[in-house]
Amino acid sequence: MRLRLWGATDTGRMRSENQDAFLVLQLTDDGTDNGFVLGPDSSGAEAVDGTIDESEPEHPNTDPVQVGPRGVLLLVADGMGGAAGGRVASRLAASVVAETLVRDWSRERMVSPGRFAEHLQAAVHQANASVLDRTRIRPDLAGMGTTATVAGILDGFVYVAQVGDSRAYLIRNGQATQITRDQSMVQELIDQGVMSREEAERSAHRSVLLQALGTGSHVEVPLTFHSLRDGDRLLLCSDGLCGPLGDRELEALASSNDGLDVVCRNLIAAANEAGGPDNITAVMAEVISGGALGPSEEVRLRPFDPRHP
């Protein structure tokens, strides 16, 4: 499978610091991160965009990337909690997920989609423990936490592990479908039929999360999966992007014929034009070739079954 990849982040108009983090990682057989890591600190800048080749930072390479036998990782984390706490939490979670996968997945001898998904889930659990440990040794960081939406692409499938309300969308044939479920109070009320989606968007409690990394010793990490087809796009984003934008506007921008660099910039610009109340991050992958064959299936939330081949 060949992909195009891009990521971008912006502080937004209402915040003084960017507490989002993202990364793109080409996983390798040798247990190193030489496959490249792209994230907000990779160039020392607060807002970074690019692909997985930074040999010429001013003119990044947008050539397709061949997915190796260990896959590709994408991650978005949205930190929270006082002063610098959110920034520390999101970057720590991103680095721990990457380091854990680089180490453990490269040692795995049963290289299968099922084991890959389990390693994604285990890496997120490790990130939770690491963020929690940091707060124990740094009282000044007490109360910090972070969301994490982690997508792994391998053998024609995307596997998503999620904590919090950062989202993943699959864009197919011009339609964007959310393939994660917000772990938030308002989403719970929507599911119970107590609140409509329109009411949730106006609710004062829309930012209240049911769980986040670093806020408790136990965290549920649901796994979902979906097959990928040629032309599909995957979007991971923080709520600073999907919050201000309506579903139709996000769908139109994410499915435009522009390159991923332009798409990410346009999404961020639209969120800022809608008020930019929070940090804004978008990470995208586009399937160029090697996608699934046969009839196109419905895009929906698909819980991962360990028995899935």
C-alpha positions in Angstrom: 0.0 0.0 0.0 1.2 3.5 -0.8 0.1 6.6 1.1 0.4 10.3 1.1 0.8 11.7 4.6 0.6 15.2 6.2 0.1 16.8 9.6 -0.4 20.3 10.8 -1.2 22.1 14.1 -2.0 25.6 15.1 -2.5 27.4 18.4 -5.8 28.9 17.4 -7.1 32.4 18.2 -8.1 32.1 21.8 -5.1 30.2 23.4 -1.7 31.4 24.2 0.0 28.0 24.0 -0.4 24.9 21.8 -1.1 21.9 24.0 -1.9 19.6 21.1 0.7 17.1 19.8 0.8 14.8 16.7 3.1 12.4 15.0 3.5 10.3 11.9 5.8 7.3 12.2 6.9 4.7 9.6 7.4 1.6 11.8 10.4 -0.5 11.0 11.7 -4.0 11.5 14.9 -3.0 13.3 13.3 -1.4 16.3 14.5 2.1 15.5 12.6 5.3 14.7 14.6 5.8 11.5 11.3 5.4 9.6 10.8 9.1 10.5 8.8 10.9 13.1 6.9 14.1 12.2 5.4 16.2 15.0 5.1 19.7 16.4 8.6 19.7 17.9 10.4 18.1 14.9 11.5 21.5 13.6 11.3 23.5 16.8 8.3 25.4 15.7 5.0 25.7 17.3 3.0 25.1 14.1 4.5 22.5 11.8 3.3 20.9 8.6 5.0 18.5 6.4 5.3 14.9 5.2 7.6 12.1 6.1 10.6 13.6 4.4 12.1 16.7 6.0 15.3 16.7 4.1 14.2 20.0 2.6 12.0 21.6 5.3 11.1 24.6 3.1 9.9 22.3 0.3 8.7 19.1 1.9 8.3 16.0 -0.3 4.7 15.0 -1.1 5.7 11.8 -2.9 3.7 8.7 -1.9 5.2 6.5 0.8 5.3 2.7 0.7 3.9 1.2 3.8 6.4 -1.3 5.1 5.7 -4.7 6.7 5.3 -3.2 10.2 2.9 -0.4 9.1 2.5 3.3 9.7 1.4 5.1 12.9 -0.6 8.4 13.1 -1.5 10.0 16.4 -3.2 13.2 17.7 -3.2 14.1 21.4 -4.9 17.1 23.0 -3.5 18.0 26.4 -5.3 19.6 29.3 -4.6 20.8 32.8 -3.1 24.0 34.1 -0.1 26.0 32.9 2.3 23.8 31.0 0.6 20.5 32.1 -1.4 19.9 29.0 1.6 20.4 26.8 3.7 18.0 28.8 0.9 15.4 28.9 0.3 15.4 25.1 3.9 15.3 24.1 4.7 12.6 26.7 1.9 10.4 25.6 2.9 10.8 21.9 6.5 9.9 22.6 5.6 6.9 24.9 3.2 5.5 22.3 5.9 5.8 19.6 8.7 4.4 21.7 6.6 1.5 23.0 5.5 0.5 19.5 9.0 0.9 18.0 10.4 -1.4 20.7 7.7 -4.0 21.2 6.2 -4.3 17.7 9.6 -4.8 16.1 10.2 -7.7 18.4 6.8 -9.3 17.6 7.3 -12.5 15.6 3.6 -13.0 14.9 3.2 -10.1 12.5 -0.5 -10.1 12.0 -3.2 -7.4 12.0 -4.6 -8.8 15.2 -1.3 -8.5 17.0 -0.7 -5.1 15.6 -4.0 -3.8 17.0 -3.2 -5.3 20.4 0.2 -3.6 20.4 -1.5 -0.3 19.6 -3.8 -0.8 22.5 -0.9 -1.7 24.8 1.1 1.3 23.8 -1.8 3.6 24.8 -2.1 1.9 28.2 1.6 2.4 28.7 1.2 6.1 27.8 -1.5 6.4 30.5 0.8 4.9 33.1 3.7 7.2 32.0 1.6 10.4 32.2 0.2 9.3 35.6 3.7 8.6 36.9 4.9 12.0 35.8 2.2 13.7 37.9 3.3 11.7 40.9 6.8 13.0 40.7 5.9 16.5 39.6 3.2 17.9 42.0 3.2 21.1 39.9 1.7 19.0 37.0 -1.1 17.5 39.1 -4.4 17.3 37.2 -2.8 17.2 33.7 -4.1 14.7 31.2 -4.5 14.2 27.4 -6.7 12.6 24.8 -5.1 10.2 22.4 -6.4 9.0 19.1 -3.9 6.5 17.6 -4.3 5.0 14.1 -2.2 2.2 12.7 -2.3 1.3 9.0 -1.2 -2.3 8.0 -2.2 -4.8 5.3 -5.0 -2.6 3.9 -6.7 -1.9 7.2 -6.7 1.0 9.7 -6.9 0.2 13.4 -7.8 3.0 15.8 -7.2 3.1 19.6 -8.8 6.0 21.3 -9.1 7.7 24.7 -11.0 11.0 25.0 -12.7 13.0 22.2 -10.0 13.6 19.6 -11.6 12.0 16.4 -10.8 9.9 13.4 -12.8 10.3 10.2 -12.7 8.1 7.1 -13.4 10.0 3.9 -14.7 7.9 1.0 -16.4 9.0 -2.2 -16.8 12.5 -0.8 -18.4 11.5 2.4 -16.7 11.8 5.8 -17.7 9.2 8.5 -16.6 9.5 12.1 -15.0 6.1 13.0 -14.4 7.0 16.6 -16.9 7.7 19.4 -16.4 10.7 21.7 -15.8 9.6 25.2 -17.6 12.6 26.6 -20.5 13.4 28.9 -22.6 14.9 26.1 -22.0 11.9 23.8 -23.2 9.6 26.6 -26.3 11.7 26.9 -26.8 11.6 23.1 -26.5 7.8 23.2 -29.1 7.6 26.0 -31.5 9.8 24.0 -31.5 12.5 26.6 -29.8 15.1 24.5 -29.9 15.9 20.7 -26.6 16.5 18.8 -27.7 20.1 18.3 -28.2 20.5 22.0 -24.8 18.9 22.7 -23.0 21.4 20.5 -24.5 24.2 22.6 -24.0 22.5 26.0 -21.7 24.1 28.6 -20.6 20.5 29.4 -19.5 19.6 25.8 -15.8 19.6 26.9 -16.3 17.3 29.9 -14.5 14.0 29.2 -15.4 10.6 30.7 -11.7 9.6 30.6 -8.3 10.8 29.5 -4.8 9.6 29.8 -3.1 10.4 33.1 -6.2 10.9 35.1 -6.6 7.4 36.6 -4.7 4.1 36.9 -7.2 2.3 34.7 -8.4 3.5 31.3 -10.6 1.8 28.7 -9.0 1.8 25.2 -11.6 0.8 22.6 -10.3 -0.5 19.3 -12.0 0.0 16.0 -11.0 -1.0 12.5 -11.9 -0.6 8.8 -10.6 -1.7 5.5 -9.1 1.0 3.2 -9.7 1.5 -0.5 -7.8 3.4 -3.1 -8.8 7.1 -2.8 -9.7 6.9 0.9 -8.5 9.6 3.2 -8.1 9.3 7.0 -8.3 12.4 9.1 -7.3 12.5 12.8 -8.0 15.7 14.6 -8.4 17.4 17.9 -11.7 19.0 19.0 -10.3 22.4 18.1 -10.9 21.4 14.5 -14.1 19.3 14.6 -15.7 21.4 17.3 -16.0 24.8 15.4 -16.7 23.2 12.1 -20.0 21.7 11.1 -20.1 18.2 9.7 -20.8 19.3 6.1 -18.1 21.9 6.1 -15.5 19.5 7.5 -16.6 16.9 4.9 -16.4 19.3 2.0 -12.9 20.5 3.0 -11.5 17.1 3.8 -12.7 15.6 0.5 -11.6 18.4 -1.8 -9.4 17.6 -4.7 -6.5 19.6 -3.2 -3.3 17.9 -1.9 -3.2 17.0 1.8 -1.0 19.9 2.6 -3.6 22.3 1.3 -6.5 20.4 2.8 -4.9 20.5 6.3 -4.2 24.2 6.0 -7.8 24.9 4.8 -9.3 22.9 7.6 -7.2 24.8 10.2 -8.0 28.2 8.5 -11.8 27.4 8.6 -11.6 26.5 12.3 -9.9 29.8 13.0 -12.4 31.6 10.9 -15.1 30.0 13.1 -13.5 31.5 16.2 -10.4 29.3 16.8 -11.4 28.7 20.4 -8.9 25.9 20.9 -5.7 24.5 19.6 -6.3 22.9 16.1 -4.5 19.8 14.8 -5.1 17.7 11.7 -3.2 14.6 10.5 -4.1 13.0 7.2 -3.3 9.9 5.2 -4.5 9.2 1.6 -4.5 5.8 0.0 -2.8 6.1 -3.4 -2.7 2.4 -4.2 -2.9 -1.1 -2.6 -6.4 -0.6 -1.1 -9.0 -3.3 -0.7 -10.6 -4.9 -3.8 -14.3 -5.8 -4.4 -17.5 -4.0 -3.7 -17.3 -0.9 -1.5 -18.6 -1.5 2.0 -20.5 0.8 4.3 -18.2 3.0 6.5 -19.3 2.8 10.1 -17.9 2.3 13.6 -16.5 -1.2 13.7 -15.4 -2.5 17.1 -12.2 -4.6 16.7 -12.7 -8.4 17.2 -9.4 -10.2 18.1 -10.7 -13.1 15.9 -10.5 -10.7 12.9 -7.7 -12.1 10.7 
